[in-house]
Amino acid sequence: MPYTPEVDDYVQWKNSHTDIEGWVYFKDSEYITIEIGVRCKDEEDIANCPIHHKTHCLVVCYPQYWNELIYVKTRASKYDEKNS
């Protein structure tokens, strides 16, 4: 049975064009996003948008490529720091 990605799964996407790994951050029927990096914002950026304290780098993966994803593990939630 083919793997269907879910939010908070850690996946590897490997083919001849990509070598990406990270957490599935968002999913709908049209695409998923894979979080490949997070960094803290500086004080000026936080002052301009105080509800978000981090910048997330995301890669889009469309359903026709989900068969190229390798499931690694699942975390309890995106707030689960020990599995980040």
mmCIF file of the N, C-alpha and C atoms, coordinates in Angstrom:
data_MODEL
# 
_entry.id   MODEL 
# 
loop_
_atom_site.group_PDB 
_atom_site.id 
_atom_site.type_symbol 
_atom_site.label_atom_id 
_atom_site.label_alt_id 
_atom_site.label_comp_id 
_atom_site.label_asym_id 
_atom_site.label_entity_id 
_atom_site.label_seq_id 
_atom_site.pdbx_PDB_ins_code 
_atom_site.Cartn_x 
_atom_site.Cartn_y 
_atom_site.Cartn_z 
_atom_site.occupancy 
_atom_site.B_iso_or_equiv 
_atom_site.pdbx_formal_charge 
_atom_site.auth_seq_id 
_atom_site.auth_comp_id 
_atom_site.auth_asym_id 
_atom_site.auth_atom_id 
_atom_site.pdbx_PDB_model_num 
ATOM 1   N N  . MET A 1 1  ? 0.844  -1.171 0.000  1.00 0.00 ? 1  MET A N  1 
ATOM 2   C CA . MET A 1 1  ? 0.000  0.000  0.000  1.00 0.00 ? 1  MET A CA 1 
ATOM 3   C C  . MET A 1 1  ? 0.899  1.247  0.000  1.00 0.00 ? 1  MET A C  1 
ATOM 4   N N  . PRO A 1 2  ? 0.641  2.206  -0.869 1.00 0.00 ? 2  PRO A N  1 
ATOM 5   C CA . PRO A 1 2  ? 1.506  3.397  -0.951 1.00 0.00 ? 2  PRO A CA 1 
ATOM 6   C C  . PRO A 1 2  ? 1.381  4.274  0.297  1.00 0.00 ? 2  PRO A C  1 
ATOM 7   N N  . TYR A 1 3  ? 2.477  4.941  0.616  1.00 0.00 ? 3  TYR A N  1 
ATOM 8   C CA . TYR A 1 3  ? 2.519  5.843  1.766  1.00 0.00 ? 3  TYR A CA 1 
ATOM 9   C C  . TYR A 1 3  ? 1.776  7.135  1.446  1.00 0.00 ? 3  TYR A C  1 
ATOM 10  N N  . THR A 1 4  ? 0.939  7.576  2.369  1.00 0.00 ? 4  THR A N  1 
ATOM 11  C CA . THR A 1 4  ? 0.248  8.859  2.266  1.00 0.00 ? 4  THR A CA 1 
ATOM 12  C C  . THR A 1 4  ? 0.772  9.753  3.375  1.00 0.00 ? 4  THR A C  1 
ATOM 13  N N  . PRO A 1 5  ? 1.446  10.859 3.026  1.00 0.00 ? 5  PRO A N  1 
ATOM 14  C CA . PRO A 1 5  ? 2.022  11.716 4.060  1.00 0.00 ? 5  PRO A CA 1 
ATOM 15  C C  . PRO A 1 5  ? 0.967  12.391 4.920  1.00 0.00 ? 5  PRO A C  1 
ATOM 16  N N  . GLU A 1 6  ? 1.322  12.606 6.181  1.00 0.00 ? 6  GLU A N  1 
ATOM 17  C CA . GLU A 1 6  ? 0.454  13.296 7.137  1.00 0.00 ? 6  GLU A CA 1 
ATOM 18  C C  . GLU A 1 6  ? 1.261  14.380 7.837  1.00 0.00 ? 6  GLU A C  1 
ATOM 19  N N  . VAL A 1 7  ? 0.587  15.419 8.309  1.00 0.00 ? 7  VAL A N  1 
ATOM 20  C CA . VAL A 1 7  ? 1.237  16.478 9.077  1.00 0.00 ? 7  VAL A CA 1 
ATOM 21  C C  . VAL A 1 7  ? 1.951  15.849 10.271 1.00 0.00 ? 7  VAL A C  1 
ATOM 22  N N  . ASP A 1 8  ? 3.161  16.325 10.541 1.00 0.00 ? 8  ASP A N  1 
ATOM 23  C CA . ASP A 1 8  ? 4.035  15.874 11.629 1.00 0.00 ? 8  ASP A CA 1 
ATOM 24  C C  . ASP A 1 8  ? 4.750  14.557 11.339 1.00 0.00 ? 8  ASP A C  1 
ATOM 25  N N  . ASP A 1 9  ? 4.706  14.081 10.098 1.00 0.00 ? 9  ASP A N  1 
ATOM 26  C CA . ASP A 1 9  ? 5.574  12.977 9.675  1.00 0.00 ? 9  ASP A CA 1 
ATOM 27  C C  . ASP A 1 9  ? 6.914  13.562 9.245  1.00 0.00 ? 9  ASP A C  1 
ATOM 28  N N  . TYR A 1 10 ? 7.996  12.861 9.554  1.00 0.00 ? 10 TYR A N  1 
ATOM 29  C CA . TYR A 1 10 ? 9.316  13.237 9.047  1.00 0.00 ? 10 TYR A CA 1 
ATOM 30  C C  . TYR A 1 10 ? 9.555  12.378 7.811  1.00 0.00 ? 10 TYR A C  1 
ATOM 31  N N  . VAL A 1 11 ? 9.852  13.009 6.682  1.00 0.00 ? 11 VAL A N  1 
ATOM 32  C CA . VAL A 1 11 ? 9.988  12.286 5.420  1.00 0.00 ? 11 VAL A CA 1 
ATOM 33  C C  . VAL A 1 11 ? 11.296 12.641 4.724  1.00 0.00 ? 11 VAL A C  1 
ATOM 34  N N  . GLN A 1 12 ? 11.725 11.743 3.874  1.00 0.00 ? 12 GLN A N  1 
ATOM 35  C CA . GLN A 1 12 ? 12.824 11.989 2.945  1.00 0.00 ? 12 GLN A CA 1 
ATOM 36  C C  . GLN A 1 12 ? 12.233 11.949 1.551  1.00 0.00 ? 12 GLN A C  1 
ATOM 37  N N  . TRP A 1 13 ? 12.639 12.907 0.716  1.00 0.00 ? 13 TRP A N  1 
ATOM 38  C CA . TRP A 1 13 ? 12.193 12.952 -0.672 1.00 0.00 ? 13 TRP A CA 1 
ATOM 39  C C  . TRP A 1 13 ? 13.440 12.852 -1.521 1.00 0.00 ? 13 TRP A C  1 
ATOM 40  N N  . LYS A 1 14 ? 13.629 11.668 -2.082 1.00 0.00 ? 14 LYS A N  1 
ATOM 41  C CA . LYS A 1 14 ? 14.847 11.424 -2.845 1.00 0.00 ? 14 LYS A CA 1 
ATOM 42  C C  . LYS A 1 14 ? 14.487 10.901 -4.226 1.00 0.00 ? 14 LYS A C  1 
ATOM 43  N N  . ASN A 1 15 ? 14.993 11.606 -5.222 1.00 0.00 ? 15 ASN A N  1 
ATOM 44  C CA . ASN A 1 15 ? 14.904 11.138 -6.600 1.00 0.00 ? 15 ASN A CA 1 
ATOM 45  C C  . ASN A 1 15 ? 16.080 11.736 -7.350 1.00 0.00 ? 15 ASN A C  1 
ATOM 46  N N  . SER A 1 16 ? 16.074 11.700 -8.663 1.00 0.00 ? 16 SER A N  1 
ATOM 47  C CA . SER A 1 16 ? 17.214 12.207 -9.434 1.00 0.00 ? 16 SER A CA 1 
ATOM 48  C C  . SER A 1 16 ? 17.349 13.728 -9.358 1.00 0.00 ? 16 SER A C  1 
ATOM 49  N N  . HIS A 1 17 ? 16.292 14.444 -8.911 1.00 0.00 ? 17 HIS A N  1 
ATOM 50  C CA . HIS A 1 17 ? 16.330 15.908 -8.867 1.00 0.00 ? 17 HIS A CA 1 
ATOM 51  C C  . HIS A 1 17 ? 16.363 16.485 -7.458 1.00 0.00 ? 17 HIS A C  1 
ATOM 52  N N  . THR A 1 18 ? 15.951 15.705 -6.463 1.00 0.00 ? 18 THR A N  1 
ATOM 53  C CA . THR A 1 18 ? 15.852 16.238 -5.110 1.00 0.00 ? 18 THR A CA 1 
ATOM 54  C C  . THR A 1 18 ? 16.514 15.315 -4.100 1.00 0.00 ? 18 THR A C  1 
ATOM 55  N N  . ASP A 1 19 ? 16.973 15.893 -3.025 1.00 0.00 ? 19 ASP A N  1 
ATOM 56  C CA . ASP A 1 19 ? 17.474 15.154 -1.873 1.00 0.00 ? 19 ASP A CA 1 
ATOM 57  C C  . ASP A 1 19 ? 17.110 16.004 -0.663 1.00 0.00 ? 19 ASP A C  1 
ATOM 58  N N  . ILE A 1 20 ? 15.851 15.902 -0.250 1.00 0.00 ? 20 ILE A N  1 
ATOM 59  C CA . ILE A 1 20 ? 15.268 16.775 0.762  1.00 0.00 ? 20 ILE A CA 1 
ATOM 60  C C  . ILE A 1 20 ? 14.741 15.908 1.895  1.00 0.00 ? 20 ILE A C  1 
ATOM 61  N N  . GLU A 1 21 ? 14.856 16.428 3.122  1.00 0.00 ? 21 GLU A N  1 
ATOM 62  C CA . GLU A 1 21 ? 14.186 15.765 4.229  1.00 0.00 ? 21 GLU A CA 1 
ATOM 63  C C  . GLU A 1 21 ? 13.695 16.806 5.217  1.00 0.00 ? 21 GLU A C  1 
ATOM 64  N N  . GLY A 1 22 ? 12.599 16.488 5.886  1.00 0.00 ? 22 GLY A N  1 
ATOM 65  C CA . GLY A 1 22 ? 12.037 17.405 6.863  1.00 0.00 ? 22 GLY A CA 1 
ATOM 66  C C  . GLY A 1 22 ? 10.654 16.958 7.306  1.00 0.00 ? 22 GLY A C  1 
ATOM 67  N N  . TRP A 1 23 ? 10.024 17.825 8.077  1.00 0.00 ? 23 TRP A N  1 
ATOM 68  C CA . TRP A 1 23 ? 8.694  17.550 8.626  1.00 0.00 ? 23 TRP A CA 1 
ATOM 69  C C  . TRP A 1 23 ? 7.598  17.985 7.665  1.00 0.00 ? 23 TRP A C  1 
ATOM 70  N N  . VAL A 1 24 ? 6.567  17.167 7.518  1.00 0.00 ? 24 VAL A N  1 
ATOM 71  C CA . VAL A 1 24 ? 5.385  17.577 6.768  1.00 0.00 ? 24 VAL A CA 1 
ATOM 72  C C  . VAL A 1 24 ? 4.683  18.627 7.625  1.00 0.00 ? 24 VAL A C  1 
ATOM 73  N N  . TYR A 1 25 ? 4.620  19.849 7.105  1.00 0.00 ? 25 TYR A N  1 
ATOM 74  C CA . TYR A 1 25 ? 4.130  20.997 7.867  1.00 0.00 ? 25 TYR A CA 1 
ATOM 75  C C  . TYR A 1 25 ? 2.663  21.296 7.564  1.00 0.00 ? 25 TYR A C  1 
ATOM 76  N N  . PHE A 1 26 ? 2.239  21.025 6.326  1.00 0.00 ? 26 PHE A N  1 
ATOM 77  C CA . PHE A 1 26 ? 0.869  21.301 5.890  1.00 0.00 ? 26 PHE A CA 1 
ATOM 78  C C  . PHE A 1 26 ? 0.468  20.254 4.865  1.00 0.00 ? 26 PHE A C  1 
ATOM 79  N N  . LYS A 1 27 ? -0.822 19.900 4.857  1.00 0.00 ? 27 LYS A N  1 
ATOM 80  C CA . LYS A 1 27 ? -1.319 18.942 3.865  1.00 0.00 ? 27 LYS A CA 1 
ATOM 81  C C  . LYS A 1 27 ? -2.733 19.302 3.468  1.00 0.00 ? 27 LYS A C  1 
ATOM 82  N N  . ASP A 1 28 ? -3.005 19.246 2.167  1.00 0.00 ? 28 ASP A N  1 
ATOM 83  C CA . ASP A 1 28 ? -4.368 19.221 1.653  1.00 0.00 ? 28 ASP A CA 1 
ATOM 84  C C  . ASP A 1 28 ? -4.356 18.323 0.428  1.00 0.00 ? 28 ASP A C  1 
ATOM 85  N N  . SER A 1 29 ? -5.438 18.279 -0.314 1.00 0.00 ? 29 SER A N  1 
ATOM 86  C CA . SER A 1 29 ? -5.504 17.362 -1.457 1.00 0.00 ? 29 SER A CA 1 
ATOM 87  C C  . SER A 1 29 ? -4.632 17.804 -2.623 1.00 0.00 ? 29 SER A C  1 
ATOM 88  N N  . GLU A 1 30 ? -4.266 19.070 -2.677 1.00 0.00 ? 30 GLU A N  1 
ATOM 89  C CA . GLU A 1 30 ? -3.489 19.619 -3.796 1.00 0.00 ? 30 GLU A CA 1 
ATOM 90  C C  . GLU A 1 30 ? -1.975 19.496 -3.608 1.00 0.00 ? 30 GLU A C  1 
ATOM 91  N N  . TYR A 1 31 ? -1.481 19.532 -2.360 1.00 0.00 ? 31 TYR A N  1 
ATOM 92  C CA . TYR A 1 31 ? -0.037 19.473 -2.102 1.00 0.00 ? 31 TYR A CA 1 
ATOM 93  C C  . TYR A 1 31 ? 0.234  19.333 -0.614 1.00 0.00 ? 31 TYR A C  1 
ATOM 94  N N  . ILE A 1 32 ? 1.481  19.004 -0.293 1.00 0.00 ? 32 ILE A N  1 
ATOM 95  C CA . ILE A 1 32 ? 1.975  19.106 1.073  1.00 0.00 ? 32 ILE A CA 1 
ATOM 96  C C  . ILE A 1 32 ? 3.144  20.082 1.062  1.00 0.00 ? 32 ILE A C  1 
ATOM 97  N N  . THR A 1 33 ? 3.495  20.598 2.243  1.00 0.00 ? 33 THR A N  1 
ATOM 98  C CA . THR A 1 33 ? 4.741  21.339 2.375  1.00 0.00 ? 33 THR A CA 1 
ATOM 99  C C  . THR A 1 33 ? 5.636  20.569 3.334  1.00 0.00 ? 33 THR A C  1 
ATOM 100 N N  . ILE A 1 34 ? 6.924  20.575 3.027  1.00 0.00 ? 34 ILE A N  1 
ATOM 101 C CA . ILE A 1 34 ? 7.932  19.922 3.854  1.00 0.00 ? 34 ILE A CA 1 
ATOM 102 C C  . ILE A 1 34 ? 8.824  21.024 4.418  1.00 0.00 ? 34 ILE A C  1 
ATOM 103 N N  . GLU A 1 35 ? 8.886  21.081 5.742  1.00 0.00 ? 35 GLU A N  1 
ATOM 104 C CA . GLU A 1 35 ? 9.698  22.088 6.417  1.00 0.00 ? 35 GLU A CA 1 
ATOM 105 C C  . GLU A 1 35 ? 11.151 21.616 6.428  1.00 0.00 ? 35 GLU A C  1 
ATOM 106 N N  . ILE A 1 36 ? 12.020 22.370 5.748  1.00 0.00 ? 36 ILE A N  1 
ATOM 107 C CA . ILE A 1 36 ? 13.426 21.970 5.665  1.00 0.00 ? 36 ILE A CA 1 
ATOM 108 C C  . ILE A 1 36 ? 14.340 22.859 6.500  1.00 0.00 ? 36 ILE A C  1 
ATOM 109 N N  . GLY A 1 37 ? 13.788 23.924 7.078  1.00 0.00 ? 37 GLY A N  1 
ATOM 110 C CA . GLY A 1 37 ? 14.600 24.790 7.915  1.00 0.00 ? 37 GLY A CA 1 
ATOM 111 C C  . GLY A 1 37 ? 13.761 25.750 8.727  1.00 0.00 ? 37 GLY A C  1 
ATOM 112 N N  . VAL A 1 38 ? 14.268 26.097 9.909  1.00 0.00 ? 38 VAL A N  1 
ATOM 113 C CA . VAL A 1 38 ? 13.611 27.055 10.794 1.00 0.00 ? 38 VAL A CA 1 
ATOM 114 C C  . VAL A 1 38 ? 14.701 27.926 11.394 1.00 0.00 ? 38 VAL A C  1 
ATOM 115 N N  . ARG A 1 39 ? 14.429 29.231 11.463 1.00 0.00 ? 39 ARG A N  1 
ATOM 116 C CA . ARG A 1 39 ? 15.373 30.120 12.146 1.00 0.00 ? 39 ARG A CA 1 
ATOM 117 C C  . ARG A 1 39 ? 14.584 31.165 12.915 1.00 0.00 ? 39 ARG A C  1 
ATOM 118 N N  . CYS A 1 40 ? 15.183 31.638 13.984 1.00 0.00 ? 40 CYS A N  1 
ATOM 119 C CA . CYS A 1 40 ? 14.550 32.668 14.802 1.00 0.00 ? 40 CYS A CA 1 
ATOM 120 C C  . CYS A 1 40 ? 14.636 34.005 14.086 1.00 0.00 ? 40 CYS A C  1 
ATOM 121 N N  . LYS A 1 41 ? 13.571 34.790 14.209 1.00 0.00 ? 41 LYS A N  1 
ATOM 122 C CA . LYS A 1 41 ? 13.575 36.140 13.648 1.00 0.00 ? 41 LYS A CA 1 
ATOM 123 C C  . LYS A 1 41 ? 14.369 37.069 14.564 1.00 0.00 ? 41 LYS A C  1 
ATOM 124 N N  . ASP A 1 42 ? 14.875 38.149 13.983 1.00 0.00 ? 42 ASP A N  1 
ATOM 125 C CA . ASP A 1 42 ? 15.538 39.155 14.816 1.00 0.00 ? 42 ASP A CA 1 
ATOM 126 C C  . ASP A 1 42 ? 14.481 40.041 15.472 1.00 0.00 ? 42 ASP A C  1 
ATOM 127 N N  . GLU A 1 43 ? 14.911 40.874 16.406 1.00 0.00 ? 43 GLU A N  1 
ATOM 128 C CA . GLU A 1 43 ? 13.980 41.696 17.184 1.00 0.00 ? 43 GLU A CA 1 
ATOM 129 C C  . GLU A 1 43 ? 13.135 42.629 16.307 1.00 0.00 ? 43 GLU A C  1 
ATOM 130 N N  . GLU A 1 44 ? 13.729 43.180 15.254 1.00 0.00 ? 44 GLU A N  1 
ATOM 131 C CA . GLU A 1 44 ? 12.978 44.075 14.366 1.00 0.00 ? 44 GLU A CA 1 
ATOM 132 C C  . GLU A 1 44 ? 11.850 43.336 13.657 1.00 0.00 ? 44 GLU A C  1 
ATOM 133 N N  . ASP A 1 45 ? 12.150 42.138 13.156 1.00 0.00 ? 45 ASP A N  1 
ATOM 134 C CA . ASP A 1 45 ? 11.114 41.350 12.491 1.00 0.00 ? 45 ASP A CA 1 
ATOM 135 C C  . ASP A 1 45 ? 10.005 40.951 13.462 1.00 0.00 ? 45 ASP A C  1 
ATOM 136 N N  . ILE A 1 46 ? 10.379 40.605 14.684 1.00 0.00 ? 46 ILE A N  1 
ATOM 137 C CA . ILE A 1 46 ? 9.377  40.241 15.688 1.00 0.00 ? 46 ILE A CA 1 
ATOM 138 C C  . ILE A 1 46 ? 8.501  41.450 16.017 1.00 0.00 ? 46 ILE A C  1 
ATOM 139 N N  . ALA A 1 47 ? 9.110  42.625 16.098 1.00 0.00 ? 47 ALA A N  1 
ATOM 140 C CA . ALA A 1 47 ? 8.337  43.837 16.388 1.00 0.00 ? 47 ALA A CA 1 
ATOM 141 C C  . ALA A 1 47 ? 7.317  44.114 15.283 1.00 0.00 ? 47 ALA A C  1 
ATOM 142 N N  . ASN A 1 48 ? 7.662  43.808 14.028 1.00 0.00 ? 48 ASN A N  1 
ATOM 143 C CA . ASN A 1 48 ? 6.760  44.045 12.898 1.00 0.00 ? 48 ASN A CA 1 
ATOM 144 C C  . ASN A 1 48 ? 5.681  42.968 12.760 1.00 0.00 ? 48 ASN A C  1 
ATOM 145 N N  . CYS A 1 49 ? 5.949  41.787 13.280 1.00 0.00 ? 49 CYS A N  1 
ATOM 146 C CA . CYS A 1 49 ? 4.975  40.688 13.226 1.00 0.00 ? 49 CYS A CA 1 
ATOM 147 C C  . CYS A 1 49 ? 5.128  39.855 14.499 1.00 0.00 ? 49 CYS A C  1 
ATOM 148 N N  . PRO A 1 50 ? 4.578  40.332 15.612 1.00 0.00 ? 50 PRO A N  1 
ATOM 149 C CA . PRO A 1 50 ? 4.823  39.687 16.905 1.00 0.00 ? 50 PRO A CA 1 
ATOM 150 C C  . PRO A 1 50 ? 4.165  38.325 17.100 1.00 0.00 ? 50 PRO A C  1 
ATOM 151 N N  . ILE A 1 51 ? 3.241  37.925 16.243 1.00 0.00 ? 51 ILE A N  1 
ATOM 152 C CA . ILE A 1 51 ? 2.610  36.613 16.428 1.00 0.00 ? 51 ILE A CA 1 
ATOM 153 C C  . ILE A 1 51 ? 3.483  35.467 15.929 1.00 0.00 ? 51 ILE A C  1 
ATOM 154 N N  . HIS A 1 52 ? 4.498  35.779 15.119 1.00 0.00 ? 52 HIS A N  1 
ATOM 155 C CA . HIS A 1 52 ? 5.408  34.745 14.611 1.00 0.00 ? 52 HIS A CA 1 
ATOM 156 C C  . HIS A 1 52 ? 6.835  35.094 15.015 1.00 0.00 ? 52 HIS A C  1 
ATOM 157 N N  . HIS A 1 53 ? 7.494  34.185 15.688 1.00 0.00 ? 53 HIS A N  1 
ATOM 158 C CA . HIS A 1 53 ? 8.856  34.425 16.156 1.00 0.00 ? 53 HIS A CA 1 
ATOM 159 C C  . HIS A 1 53 ? 9.898  33.657 15.360 1.00 0.00 ? 53 HIS A C  1 
ATOM 160 N N  . LYS A 1 54 ? 9.465  32.846 14.409 1.00 0.00 ? 54 LYS A N  1 
ATOM 161 C CA . LYS A 1 54 ? 10.396 32.064 13.605 1.00 0.00 ? 54 LYS A CA 1 
ATOM 162 C C  . LYS A 1 54 ? 10.038 32.160 12.125 1.00 0.00 ? 54 LYS A C  1 
ATOM 163 N N  . THR A 1 55 ? 11.041 31.954 11.294 1.00 0.00 ? 55 THR A N  1 
ATOM 164 C CA . THR A 1 55 ? 10.852 31.871 9.849  1.00 0.00 ? 55 THR A CA 1 
ATOM 165 C C  . THR A 1 55 ? 11.007 30.410 9.444  1.00 0.00 ? 55 THR A C  1 
ATOM 166 N N  . HIS A 1 56 ? 10.041 29.900 8.699  1.00 0.00 ? 56 HIS A N  1 
ATOM 167 C CA . HIS A 1 56 ? 10.063 28.506 8.266  1.00 0.00 ? 56 HIS A CA 1 
ATOM 168 C C  . HIS A 1 56 ? 10.329 28.458 6.767  1.00 0.00 ? 56 HIS A C  1 
ATOM 169 N N  . CYS A 1 57 ? 11.253 27.606 6.358  1.00 0.00 ? 57 CYS A N  1 
ATOM 170 C CA . CYS A 1 57 ? 11.528 27.377 4.939  1.00 0.00 ? 57 CYS A CA 1 
ATOM 171 C C  . CYS A 1 57 ? 10.815 26.091 4.539  1.00 0.00 ? 57 CYS A C  1 
ATOM 172 N N  . LEU A 1 58 ? 9.906  26.202 3.565  1.00 0.00 ? 58 LEU A N  1 
ATOM 173 C CA . LEU A 1 58 ? 9.061  25.078 3.173  1.00 0.00 ? 58 LEU A CA 1 
ATOM 174 C C  . LEU A 1 58 ? 9.238  24.760 1.690  1.00 0.00 ? 58 LEU A C  1 
ATOM 175 N N  . VAL A 1 59 ? 9.144  23.477 1.366  1.00 0.00 ? 59 VAL A N  1 
ATOM 176 C CA . VAL A 1 59 ? 9.198  23.001 -0.020 1.00 0.00 ? 59 VAL A CA 1 
ATOM 177 C C  . VAL A 1 59 ? 7.849  22.376 -0.333 1.00 0.00 ? 59 VAL A C  1 
ATOM 178 N N  . VAL A 1 60 ? 7.303  22.680 -1.513 1.00 0.00 ? 60 VAL A N  1 
ATOM 179 C CA . VAL A 1 60 ? 6.013  22.127 -1.945 1.00 0.00 ? 60 VAL A CA 1 
ATOM 180 C C  . VAL A 1 60 ? 6.243  20.785 -2.627 1.00 0.00 ? 60 VAL A C  1 
ATOM 181 N N  . CYS A 1 61 ? 5.393  19.814 -2.297 1.00 0.00 ? 61 CYS A N  1 
ATOM 182 C CA . CYS A 1 61 ? 5.438  18.493 -2.930 1.00 0.00 ? 61 CYS A CA 1 
ATOM 183 C C  . CYS A 1 61 ? 4.018  18.130 -3.364 1.00 0.00 ? 61 CYS A C  1 
ATOM 184 N N  . TYR A 1 62 ? 3.813  17.951 -4.661 1.00 0.00 ? 62 TYR A N  1 
ATOM 185 C CA . TYR A 1 62 ? 2.504  17.642 -5.218 1.00 0.00 ? 62 TYR A CA 1 
ATOM 186 C C  . TYR A 1 62 ? 2.225  16.134 -5.161 1.00 0.00 ? 62 TYR A C  1 
ATOM 187 N N  . PRO A 1 63 ? 0.959  15.734 -5.159 1.00 0.00 ? 63 PRO A N  1 
ATOM 188 C CA . PRO A 1 63 ? 0.599  14.320 -4.988 1.00 0.00 ? 63 PRO A CA 1 
ATOM 189 C C  . PRO A 1 63 ? 1.267  13.355 -5.967 1.00 0.00 ? 63 PRO A C  1 
ATOM 190 N N  . GLN A 1 64 ? 1.555  13.787 -7.178 1.00 0.00 ? 64 GLN A N  1 
ATOM 191 C CA . GLN A 1 64 ? 2.182  12.867 -8.136 1.00 0.00 ? 64 GLN A CA 1 
ATOM 192 C C  . GLN A 1 64 ? 3.596  12.467 -7.702 1.00 0.00 ? 64 GLN A C  1 
ATOM 193 N N  . TYR A 1 65 ? 4.154  13.174 -6.715 1.00 0.00 ? 65 TYR A N  1 
ATOM 194 C CA . TYR A 1 65 ? 5.494  12.849 -6.210 1.00 0.00 ? 65 TYR A CA 1 
ATOM 195 C C  . TYR A 1 65 ? 5.468  12.178 -4.843 1.00 0.00 ? 65 TYR A C  1 
ATOM 196 N N  . TRP A 1 66 ? 4.298  11.998 -4.250 1.00 0.00 ? 66 TRP A N  1 
ATOM 197 C CA . TRP A 1 66 ? 4.230  11.394 -2.921 1.00 0.00 ? 66 TRP A CA 1 
ATOM 198 C C  . TRP A 1 66 ? 4.777  9.979  -2.919 1.00 0.00 ? 66 TRP A C  1 
ATOM 199 N N  . ASN A 1 67 ? 4.754  9.299  -4.059 1.00 0.00 ? 67 ASN A N  1 
ATOM 200 C CA . ASN A 1 67 ? 5.311  7.949  -4.130 1.00 0.00 ? 67 ASN A CA 1 
ATOM 201 C C  . ASN A 1 67 ? 6.836  7.951  -3.976 1.00 0.00 ? 67 ASN A C  1 
ATOM 202 N N  . GLU A 1 68 ? 7.475  9.127  -4.085 1.00 0.00 ? 68 GLU A N  1 
ATOM 203 C CA . GLU A 1 68 ? 8.922  9.245  -3.913 1.00 0.00 ? 68 GLU A CA 1 
ATOM 204 C C  . GLU A 1 68 ? 9.316  9.550  -2.467 1.00 0.00 ? 68 GLU A C  1 
ATOM 205 N N  . LEU A 1 69 ? 8.330  9.751  -1.590 1.00 0.00 ? 69 LEU A N  1 
ATOM 206 C CA . LEU A 1 69 ? 8.604  10.063 -0.201 1.00 0.00 ? 69 LEU A CA 1 
ATOM 207 C C  . LEU A 1 69 ? 8.864  8.799  0.602  1.00 0.00 ? 69 LEU A C  1 
ATOM 208 N N  . ILE A 1 70 ? 9.823  8.895  1.503  1.00 0.00 ? 70 ILE A N  1 
ATOM 209 C CA . ILE A 1 70 ? 10.131 7.796  2.406  1.00 0.00 ? 70 ILE A CA 1 
ATOM 210 C C  . ILE A 1 70 ? 9.766  8.250  3.820  1.00 0.00 ? 70 ILE A C  1 
ATOM 211 N N  . TYR A 1 71 ? 8.884  7.510  4.452  1.00 0.00 ? 71 TYR A N  1 
ATOM 212 C CA . TYR A 1 71 ? 8.471  7.816  5.823  1.00 0.00 ? 71 TYR A CA 1 
ATOM 213 C C  . TYR A 1 71 ? 9.606  7.451  6.771  1.00 0.00 ? 71 TYR A C  1 
ATOM 214 N N  . VAL A 1 72 ? 9.925  8.361  7.714  1.00 0.00 ? 72 VAL A N  1 
ATOM 215 C CA . VAL A 1 72 ? 10.968 8.094  8.709  1.00 0.00 ? 72 VAL A CA 1 
ATOM 216 C C  . VAL A 1 72 ? 10.355 7.916  10.096 1.00 0.00 ? 72 VAL A C  1 
ATOM 217 N N  . LYS A 1 73 ? 9.568  8.916  10.553 1.00 0.00 ? 73 LYS A N  1 
ATOM 218 C CA . LYS A 1 73 ? 8.963  8.850  11.878 1.00 0.00 ? 73 LYS A CA 1 
ATOM 219 C C  . LYS A 1 73 ? 7.860  9.890  11.981 1.00 0.00 ? 73 LYS A C  1 
ATOM 220 N N  . THR A 1 74 ? 7.133  9.868  13.087 1.00 0.00 ? 74 THR A N  1 
ATOM 221 C CA . THR A 1 74 ? 6.077  10.837 13.365 1.00 0.00 ? 74 THR A CA 1 
ATOM 222 C C  . THR A 1 74 ? 6.342  11.464 14.728 1.00 0.00 ? 74 THR A C  1 
ATOM 223 N N  . ARG A 1 75 ? 6.092  12.774 14.858 1.00 0.00 ? 75 ARG A N  1 
ATOM 224 C CA . ARG A 1 75 ? 6.182  13.448 16.153 1.00 0.00 ? 75 ARG A CA 1 
ATOM 225 C C  . ARG A 1 75 ? 4.777  13.710 16.665 1.00 0.00 ? 75 ARG A C  1 
ATOM 226 N N  . ALA A 1 76 ? 4.662  13.951 17.962 1.00 0.00 ? 76 ALA A N  1 
ATOM 227 C CA . ALA A 1 76 ? 3.351  14.180 18.576 1.00 0.00 ? 76 ALA A CA 1 
ATOM 228 C C  . ALA A 1 76 ? 2.700  15.442 18.024 1.00 0.00 ? 76 ALA A C  1 
ATOM 229 N N  . SER A 1 77 ? 3.490  16.525 17.840 1.00 0.00 ? 77 SER A N  1 
ATOM 230 C CA . SER A 1 77 ? 2.985  17.759 17.264 1.00 0.00 ? 77 SER A CA 1 
ATOM 231 C C  . SER A 1 77 ? 4.173  18.624 16.867 1.00 0.00 ? 77 SER A C  1 
ATOM 232 N N  . LYS A 1 78 ? 3.926  19.704 16.138 1.00 0.00 ? 78 LYS A N  1 
ATOM 233 C CA . LYS A 1 78 ? 5.021  20.599 15.739 1.00 0.00 ? 78 LYS A CA 1 
ATOM 234 C C  . LYS A 1 78 ? 5.627  21.315 16.926 1.00 0.00 ? 78 LYS A C  1 
ATOM 235 N N  . TYR A 1 79 ? 4.987  21.232 18.083 1.00 0.00 ? 79 TYR A N  1 
ATOM 236 C CA . TYR A 1 79 ? 5.512  21.851 19.299 1.00 0.00 ? 79 TYR A CA 1 
ATOM 237 C C  . TYR A 1 79 ? 6.345  20.868 20.125 1.00 0.00 ? 79 TYR A C  1 
ATOM 238 N N  . ASP A 1 80 ? 6.458  19.646 19.650 1.00 0.00 ? 80 ASP A N  1 
ATOM 239 C CA . ASP A 1 80 ? 7.222  18.607 20.333 1.00 0.00 ? 80 ASP A CA 1 
ATOM 240 C C  . ASP A 1 80 ? 8.706  18.802 20.028 1.00 0.00 ? 80 ASP A C  1 
ATOM 241 N N  . GLU A 1 81 ? 9.408  19.574 20.844 1.00 0.00 ? 81 GLU A N  1 
ATOM 242 C CA . GLU A 1 81 ? 10.791 19.984 20.595 1.00 0.00 ? 81 GLU A CA 1 
ATOM 243 C C  . GLU A 1 81 ? 11.762 18.810 20.567 1.00 0.00 ? 81 GLU A C  1 
ATOM 244 N N  . LYS A 1 82 ? 11.531 17.756 21.339 1.00 0.00 ? 82 LYS A N  1 
ATOM 245 C CA . LYS A 1 82 ? 12.485 16.668 21.401 1.00 0.00 ? 82 LYS A CA 1 
ATOM 246 C C  . LYS A 1 82 ? 12.607 15.909 20.081 1.00 0.00 ? 82 LYS A C  1 
ATOM 247 N N  . ASN A 1 83 ? 11.594 15.996 19.201 1.00 0.00 ? 83 ASN A N  1 
ATOM 248 C CA . ASN A 1 83 ? 11.633 15.314 17.914 1.00 0.00 ? 83 ASN A CA 1 
ATOM 249 C C  . ASN A 1 83 ? 11.873 16.253 16.753 1.00 0.00 ? 83 ASN A C  1 
ATOM 250 N N  . SER A 1 84 ? 12.152 17.507 17.014 1.00 0.00 ? 84 SER A N  1 
ATOM 251 C CA . SER A 1 84 ? 12.345 18.489 15.936 1.00 0.00 ? 84 SER A CA 1 
ATOM 252 C C  . SER A 1 84 ? 13.726 18.380 15.350 1.00 0.00 ? 84 SER A C  1 
# 
